Amino acid sequence: MITLALSKGRIFDEIMPLLAAAGIEVLEDPEKSRKLILATNQPDVRVVLVRASDVPTYVQYGGADMGVCGKDTLIEHSAEWGGAARAGLFLPLDLRIARCRVSVAVRSDFDYEHAVRQGARLRVASKYTAIARDFFATKGVHVDMIKLYGSMELAPLTGLADAIVDLVSTGNTLKANHLVEVERIMDISSHLVVNQAALKLKQAPLRRIIDAFASAIPPAEGG
Ligand code: PRP
């Protein structure tokens, strides 16, 4: 049995064409079912639905053989484990799906440039503390990190933080909350993550899926 860990929403929707290239069709719609294990048209392939941030954990401990998650999630998980390889994770492919970016955002009435120039200590709220710490350290800005697990946009609005580090896609969430993007930290896309031990034990079926995904990756922007 091959178990693939996915999260509902954008990643699930955008991985479908890649699964189709591997001849895999998920037999249930996660938006309509409460089931967490979904069968596919291939009796030896199943999908487990997990939180995006749990995908590397499931793959690391063998709860899934492979999974799909954003580079943001992988960086945070790797920071915790001293690298993806040390967590037993193999990252063969950038799937170039579910693309967005990680950015710094502040209230529109907060003068971020001025605060940085003055060498002010910034209070930064984020789910992505490793990415945020690294970014501000490289920039030479002192920060107090506040770890949040969601609704980060609220932090600057309630006075919890001066800035947030969050995913931005259309920018609509920021706009709706009167926040502005002041720095673009990195571009994000989803990657395939594979359990290294499973790759040895189930080499042929996993390689077949990896190769099929590779053949169906959307072209790079502008290319
Ligand atoms: C992400 C992110 C923002 C939003 C940005 O949240 O945290 O809130 O998407 O998208 P936009 O720029 O298109 O408005 P997501 O919906 O992935 O859920 P989360 O809060 O669980 O991270």
Boltz pocket constraint, residues with backbone or C-beta under 6 A from the ligand:
constraints:
  - pocket:
      binder: B
      contacts: [[A, 149], [A, 150], [A, 151], [A, 166], [A, 167], [A, 168], [A, 169], [A, 170], [A, 171], [A, 172], [A, 173], [A, 174]]
      max_distance: 6.0
